[in-house]
Amino acid sequence: MLYTSKKTSKVRFYIVFCIILSAMPKSKKGGGGSSRGNKQLSSRTRKQIDSLPEHAQHIYKKTHSNALEQYQSPEKRRGGKKQSAEEVAHKAAWAAVKKEYKKKGNEWVKKEED
């Protein structure tokens, strides 16, 4: 029974992984950017994200991913078609990071609760 349990949990993990992978937002082909069709972050933005603490990077990535999915439709964006879903997702992700972290000199530190 123990063997079946381990095997079952591996199968469940694989199924969940496949579901999550298939639910990730897909980029539109021919939209500029890299050869894969993904819009690449600028080196400056990538450097800024890399300078964040690990937890803040997690916040940024999760928020960015969710916002990309949520704001695919121009009707759901404040600026409509003026801004791409990528731009809106980027702004939302930075706003989420700035809710919990602040920049002190060249370093990002967690905000203290009052």
GIRAWO-V946133 format. One line per field, one symbol per residue. ss: DSSP state (H for helix, E for strand, - for the rest). phi: phi as a letter, one per 30 degrees, with the letter a starting at -180 (. if undefined). burial: b if it has 9 or more other ideal C-beta (glycine too) atoms within 8 Angstrom, else e. Layout:
ss->???
phi->???
burial->???
//
This chain:
ss->-HHHHHHHHHHHHHHHHHHHHHH-------------------HHHHHHHH---HHHHHHHHHHHHHHHHH---HHH---HHH--HHHHHHHHHHHHHHHHEEEE--EEEE----
phi->.dddddddddddedddeddddddddcdddiciidddjddddddddedddddddeddddeedddddddeddcddeddcediddbddddddddddddddddcbbccicbcbddddd
burial->eeeeeeeeeeeeeeeeeeeeeeeeeebeeeeebeeebebeeeeebbeebeebeeebbebbbebbbebbeebeeeeebeeeeebebeebbbebbbbbbeebbeeeeeebeeeeee
//
